[in-house]
Amino acid sequence: MIDVHSHLLPGVDDGSRSVEQSVEVLGRFAAAGVTDVILTPHIKASGILDYGEEMLTIRQEAYTALSADAPGEIRLHLGFEIMLDDVLGAKELADRRYSLASSRYYLVEFHPSVAMGSAANVIAHIAHHNVIPVVAHPERYAQLNAAAAAVWVERGAKFAVDATTLTEASRRGKRARMLLNQGLVALVAADNHGGQRSIVTAARFLEERECKPVVDALTRGNPQAILDDGEMTDVPPVELPERFFDSVKMFLGG
């Protein structure tokens, strides 16, 4: 399995995280069968021109430190999670140092209150530059219904839902499952910040619900396409009916 989105570089996103803590997480990943991890510290689109080179240097130093002690079973790759608080220009979109594993795929996120139409236009702008925007945790956007999500995908987005959220009895969890039900999800990611989050959570959840055929595409095939700079395959719709207990829990818990 391949995790394309985790914040495990020591001292980059969270200055208190040590190499030892990140190595511990990677050890758990390796034991669970994860083979590759793309490390994705945060960066703002508005800041790339101003401090992008500095962030690249910091990222490389952290990567070197982590690589020295990382489990041998895990291959580490570099990327960023780019907050689209501004338009990414042609120069930034041509600089593969900001992409996932030097590929055409860029991991991006929007402000939670982004307008659906505006986000669709931004996605189209990115795709126009021969870049494939991988939208991190799309289930976070409260206004993202099935129709709006379909437009984002039509404009060129690939959705990477959060593996843990996919399993939760929450509004975000329900939205993540809706995207999977609609056949709009390309892959799952851990979005690990040093805790217990893992793509294995989603894999087991789907296997237990007899959805094993899509697990390989979500956790191996499409993530591998990023590493190979290749083409992702479409993941068929997955029927995940909401259970009554989960609906009641979501209602009571908000």
JOVENWO-V499320 format. One record per backbone hydrogen bond with DSSP energy under -0.5 kcal/mol. NH is the residue of the N-H (numbers start at 1). CO is the residue of the C=O. Records with the same first field share a line. If there is no record, write none. Layout:
NH=CO ; CO
This chain:
2=219
3=36
4=2
6=38
7=192
8=6
10=8
11=14
12=9
13=9
17=14
22=18
23=19
24=20
25=21
26=22
27=23
28=24
29=25
30=26
31=27
32=28 ; 29
33=29 ; 30
34=29
35=1
36=1
37=75
38=3
39=37 ; 77
40=6
41=79
43=81
45=83
47=44
48=44 ; 45
51=47
52=48
55=51
56=52
57=53
58=54
59=55
60=56
61=57
62=58
63=59
64=60
65=61
66=62
67=63
68=64
69=65 ; 66
70=66
74=71
75=35 ; 73
76=74
77=37
79=39
81=41
82=80 ; 107
83=43 ; 81
84=82 ; 109
85=83
89=87
93=89
94=90 ; 91
95=91 ; 92
96=94
98=95
99=96
100=105
101=78 ; 99
102=96
103=100
106=132
107=80
108=106 ; 134
109=82
114=111
119=115
120=116
121=117
122=118
123=119
124=120
125=121
126=122
127=123
128=124
129=125 ; 126
130=127
131=126
132=104
133=131
134=106 ; 132
135=133 ; 158
136=108 ; 134
137=160
138=135
140=137
141=138
142=140
144=141
145=143
149=145
150=146
151=147
152=148
153=149
154=150
155=151
156=153
157=152
158=133
159=184
160=135
161=159 ; 187
163=189
166=162
167=164
168=165
170=168
174=170
175=171
176=172
177=173
178=174
179=175
180=176
181=177
182=178
183=180
184=179
186=159
187=159
188=218
189=161
191=5
192=5
201=198
202=198
203=199
204=200
205=201
206=202
207=203
208=204
209=205
210=207
211=206
214=211
215=211 ; 212
216=212
218=214
219=215
220=216
221=216
222=217
224=220
225=221
226=222 ; 223
227=223
228=224
229=225 ; 226
230=225
236=234
238=180
240=238
247=243
248=244
249=245
250=246
251=247
252=248
253=249
254=250
